[in-house]
Amino acid sequence: MYIASCILQQLLPVLTLDRCAGHTLDPDAWDRFVGASPQGSLYALHGYATAVRPDWEAWIVADQGAWQAVMPFCTNRRWGFRSLPQPMFTQYWGVLFRPMPELALREQLYLKKEILQLLIRQMDDFQLIVQNFSPYFDYGAPFHWGGFQLFQRYTYLLSLKPGTEALYAQLQSDLPRKIRRAQQHMTVLPGSVGELTALMEANQQAGRDITGGPVSFDAMRRMLEYLTRSGNGGIRCTSGREAALAYGHFGKQTLYLMGAFDPEQSRSNGMSLLMWELIRLAAARGDEQLDFEGSMIEGVEGFFRKFGASPVPYLQIRRNRLPQLIRWMHA
């Protein structure tokens, strides 16, 4: 066993790590890596990351200049302590590996372990860490060994392969009726950044939290403008501005990103209609999957399930080394 381990170490690359500011990276090279990575996502694309956090950075693990893995991140500082938060409007970032088809599973795990342990050492400078990883990240054990808490969260995925007729037939019993009722007095149109943000602000002013936390409207506007400008997504709204949603595209996947409805017209069924139209849009585009982005809020989760979406787990890691008094204040 010892001899085999030594041989494996000699065969695998000698890893180096660089810390880079996002704006210094070549956007095309970065996006090519993200697009090829099994853990790649819209959230990790250079333009999207820059929109939500212009100050984002990345750790890049390489072998003789060839990238083996990357990890986008952002930092906060408060009360003299440093944190690695999961930024708003990113369902997950985490570690993105290169594809490793030439390696046997044992070799893949060994290389991933070396990469993750190298990254974990960089995190020792941070007192509070909360990071979400792609559903396709499959090796969390090194974080457990590194003193992190591991939590299972869920996103909701809908396969579009059956086609729209079959997908409509599997909608929960009350949804077709709500969609037909909405179609009687509204249509779905391309929307604007202003229309969606106005609905978000109206809900905030009405005291209705529809985001699960505080919203940075500046970051939200930058993200929505990036989607519409780049063609990597868009906005749809109902004709009477009863509801609006934003969506993105990545590979063969469409992602529901956020939505809001007029709090004074909560019974208009506008969101049900918009969600169904998003399914139709994604299917017509030739996508294979719709990611509802998930929610740990019970009512939102139930709404997604009505469309036939299935829960898919993803990893969240946490480590809190703040002093006890600061932990209470933070909580």
Buried (B, 14 or more C-beta within 10 A) or exposed (E): EEEEEEEBEEEBBEBEBEEEEBEEBEBEEBBEBBEEBEBBBBBBBBBBBBBBBEEBBBBBBBBEEEBBBBBBBBBEEEEEBEBBBBBBBBBBBBBBBBEBEEBEEEBBBBBBBBBBBBBBEBBEEBBBBBBBBBBBBBBBEBBEEBEBEEEEBBBBBBEBEBEBEEBBEEBEEEBBEBBEBBBEEBEBBEBBBEBBBBBBEBBBEEEEEBBEEEBBEEBBBBBBEBBBEBEBBBBBBBEEBBBBBBBBBBEEBBBBBBBBBBBEBEEBBBBBBBBBBBBBBBBEEEBEBBBBBBBEEEEBBEBBBBBBBEBBEBBBBBBBEBEEEBEEEEE
